[in-house]
Amino acid sequence: MEGIYSLMSMLLPFDWAAHGFMKNAFLAVLLVMPLFGLLSTMVVSNRMAFFSDSLGHGAFTGIAIGVLLGSVSPLLSLIVFSVLFALFITYVKNKSTASTDTIIGVFSSAAIALGLMIMSYGGSFNKFSSFLIGDILSITSDDLGALVIVFILVVAVWATLFNRLLVLSINQSFARSRGLNTFLVESFFAATLAVLVSISIQWVGILIINAMLVLPAASARNVASNVKQYHCISVLTSLVSGISGLILAYYFNMAAGASIVVVSSAFFFVTLLLKPYFLK
C-alpha cells in the first residue's frame, strides 16, 4: 500500500491527498463507484429501484443479527443475511400472485422494523446509528482489500450475466421463450446487488444507499442513445460524482456519502434538462 500511497502523492498534488484517510477514501471511490454505475443500469432498466432500497433495510437487520450473536463477525452476518434476504424476496416475487411492489414493501418494512427492534434492545441503538449515514472517511487499508475482492467478483458476474440480464430487461416472457432461466438470472443479480450493498453500507449509509443504485443510470438514460452509451455514461457519472462529492465533503466538512448523492442528483437534473436536445 505504501507504493500506491506514494504514487498518489505524486499524481495528486493537492492538500487533501496528503492525508491517509483521504487516500483510502479516494481509492474506495475508484473501486466502488464504477460498480454502482454498472449495476445501476440494470436496476433502472428492470425497475428494481424499490428492490434495491429494500436491500438497505435488510442489511440493517443483518448488522443487528451479527451484533446479537456476538461471536459472529457483523460484516459476515451482514453479507450472509443480505444475500439470503435478496434471494428470498426474488423467490417469493416469482412464486406469489401479489404485486411486486407489495411483496417488496412487506419485506422491506419487516426487515427495518426487526433491525430497529434488535438494535434498540437495552437502549443501545445510538451505537449503531452511524450506519444510517455512513462514513467513507473511516475506510482502512484492510477494507480496501475487501473492496478489491468485491470489485473482481461483481465484474466477473456482470461479464457472465450481461447478455442474459439485457434480454431479461426487455421482457421476461421473451426471455423465457429464448430458454432463459429468469429466476436463476434474477437470483444471481439480486445476490450480487446484496453483496455490493452489504460491503458499502457502512461507508455510504442506509438512508442513501439506494440513490447510488438509481441516479447514475437515471442520468445516463436521459441522454444515451444506445446500450453502450447508457453503460459508459452511467459508470462515468457515478465515478465523477464519487470523486467530486468526496472532495466537497473534505473542504466543507460535510458527510461524504450525502455529498456524493447530491452531486449525482445534480447530474440527473442537468441531463433531464438536456434530454430534449439529445432526442432530436
SULVEN-V34319 format. One line per field, one symbol per residue. ss: DSSP state (~ for helix, > for strand, _ for the rest). burial: I if it has 24 or more other C-alpha atoms within 12 Angstrom, else O. Layout:
ss = ???
burial = ???
This chain:
ss = _~~~~~~~~~~___~~~~_~~~~~~~~~~~~~~~~~~~~~~~~~~___~~~~~~~~~~~~~~~~~~~~~____~~~~~~~~~~~~~~~~~~~~~~____~~~~~~~~~~~~~~~~~~~~_~~~_~~~~_~~~~__~~~__~~~~~~~~~~~~~~~~~~~~~~~~~~~~~~_~~~~~~____~~~~~~~~~~~~~~~~~~~~~~~____~~~~__~~~~~~~~~___~~~~~~~~~~~~~~~~~~~~~~~~~~___~~~~~~~~~~~~~~~~~~~~~~~__
burial = OOOOOOOIOOOOOOOIIOOIIIIIIIIIIIIIIIIIIIIIIIIIIIOIIIIIIIIIIIIIIIIIIIIOOOOOOIIIIIIIIIIIIIIIIIIOIOOOOOOOIOIIIOIIIOIIOOIIOIIOOOOOOOOIOOIIIIIIIIIOIOIIOIIOOIIOIIIOIIOOIIOIIIIIIOOOOOOOOOOOOIIOIIIIIIIIIIIIIIIIIIIIIIIIIIIIIIIIIIIIIIIIOOOOOIIIIIIIIIIIIIIIIIIIIIOOOOIIIIIIIIIIIIIIOOIOOOOOOOOO
